[in-house]
Amino acid sequence: MKGLFRTRDLAVTQACVTAFLFLLIPLVHLLDKGFYWLQGLLHGLSATMTVMLGCWTFHVAFMKLGRGKEGGSGLERLLWLTNLLVLLAIISGNWLYMGYRSPDGPQSWLLAHTPLAHNIVMEWKEFVSLFPLPLGVAAGFILRRFGNNKEIGQIVLLLIALLWLCLMVGLVTGIGLITLHP
């Protein structure tokens, strides 16, 4: 007997609903009355889309490079698109950073109430969030230069895995810091 849903269709539906709900998180900034709501909205959207595309890129890389299949130009295009979104997230994050460091901004609040949140978590987040760009660019150049080489493919897969890990650490620490400030 044929089931009501195929497993693949259910997984794709679940991923689409999760992605849609995930994109709603930054839209909360539309309700914000602060001076930097636009910067927060743009950084939230760009960072969220970057993490989602980074997850997709890691998945595709694992399916192709991890199993010894051809990486092809599709993976390379996906990787360069991820790098572009990472760059946009960094630019919007630096634009938002002006508000973070403003005299009555979140930095001064964090230093007054929870200095460890700024001195450890925010400093960690700032640096970890910058790593995906050089990791992705290095993986892209290696893919461009060496193409589909089995040994090189494992290095590219490692770089993309590190890229994904840095994106996730940046996202989790960023969302965690947002919850601290009133």
Disulfide bonds with the S-S distance in Angstrom:
none
